[in-house]
């Protein structure tokens, strides 16, 4: 009987604690959610730009490297072009790694 009375006395306080917790959690989410969306709206164009840059640098690096390899037997001209292609490939790798 005593346990029942203690439970009845504690019940309003438990309900009040749950209500306060629910209010705090909802207020935190009302503040946190717009900030999360704002961060993603800022981050998304930068990430997409980085993906495009990595792809463009990679393709240019491959093409210039192949041209350099192809022109190497012709008076060694390809040896001047090859480092440019390799530098573009390295730049592409760096952009992808930073992404």
C-alpha positions in Angstrom: 0.0 0.0 0.0 2.9 2.3 0.8 4.5 1.7 -2.5 1.3 2.5 -4.3 1.0 5.9 -2.4 4.7 6.7 -3.2 4.0 5.9 -6.9 0.9 8.1 -6.9 2.8 10.9 -5.3 5.7 10.6 -7.8 3.6 10.3 -10.9 2.9 14.1 -11.4 6.6 14.8 -11.0 7.6 12.2 -13.5 5.0 13.5 -16.0 6.3 17.0 -15.5 9.9 15.9 -16.0 9.0 14.1 -19.2 7.1 17.2 -20.4 10.1 19.5 -19.6 12.4 17.0 -21.4 10.2 17.0 -24.4 10.1 20.8 -24.5 13.8 21.1 -24.2 14.5 18.5 -26.9 12.0 20.2 -29.3 13.5 23.6 -28.7 17.0 22.3 -29.3 15.9 20.7 -32.6 14.1 23.9 -33.6 17.4 25.7 -33.2 19.7 22.9 -34.4 17.8 21.9 -37.6 18.0 25.3 -39.4 21.7 25.4 -38.6 22.3 22.0 -40.0 20.4 22.9 -43.2 22.3 26.2 -43.5 25.7 24.4 -43.2 24.6 21.9 -45.9 23.4 24.7 -48.2 26.9 26.3 -47.8 28.8 23.0 -48.1 27.0 21.4 -51.0 28.0 23.9 -53.8 31.6 23.7 -52.6 31.6 20.0 -52.6 30.1 19.8 -56.1 32.6 22.3 -57.3 35.4 20.2 -55.9 34.1 17.0 -57.6 33.9 18.8 -60.9 37.4 20.2 -60.5 38.8 16.8 -59.5 37.2 15.3 -62.6 38.4 18.0 -65.0 42.0 18.0 -63.6 42.1 14.2 -63.8 40.9 14.1 -67.4 43.3 16.9 -68.5 46.1 15.2 -66.6 45.4 11.9 -68.4 45.1 13.5 -71.8 48.3 15.6 -71.4 50.2 12.7 -70.0 49.2 10.5 -73.0 50.2 13.3 -75.4 53.5 13.6 -73.5 54.2 9.9 -73.7 53.3 9.9 -77.4 55.6 12.8 -78.2 58.6 11.5 -76.2 60.2 9.7 -79.2 59.9 12.9 -81.2 62.9 14.9 -80.2 62.1 14.4 -76.5 59.3 17.0 -76.6 57.1 14.8 -74.6 59.5 15.0 -71.6 58.6 18.7 -71.4 54.8 18.0 -71.6 54.7 14.9 -69.3 55.4 16.7 -66.0 52.4 19.0 -66.7 50.1 16.1 -67.0 51.5 14.4 -63.9 51.1 17.7 -62.0 47.4 17.9 -63.1 46.9 14.3 -62.0 48.5 15.1 -58.6 46.3 18.2 -58.3 43.2 16.1 -59.1 44.3 13.6 -56.4 44.8 16.4 -53.9 41.4 17.9 -54.5 39.7 14.5 -54.2 41.6 13.8 -51.0 40.6 17.2 -49.5 37.0 16.5 -50.5 
